[in-house]
Amino acid sequence: MDTIGDMLTIIRNGYLSKKKTVVVPFSRMKKELARIFQKEGYLDQVQENEKKTRNSKVKILTLTLRYNDGSPVLSGVKRV
């Protein structure tokens, strides 16, 4: 299972759908990758939150996408 690829797909689909925020399951690797995207200007905000499920709490990352005059600042992402 490619969790980083899944994260990139969620971000790409969020931009295509013109969403303000997207949610990805938490991992330390994804958190650091999101912070790099934020530092480079591709994301506005990265928040670590908890989501309640039926029996427990699960950590998630809420990523605020950045747009420039209504256009996504990130036009293409792929994992190499």
PyMOL commands that set and color helices and strands:
alter all, ss='L'
color gray80, all
select helices_A, chain A and resi 3-16+28-39
alter helices_A, ss='H'
color red, helices_A
select strands_A, chain A and resi 21-25+43-52+57-65+67-68+71-72
alter strands_A, ss='S'
color yellow, strands_A
deselect
rebuild
show_as cartoon
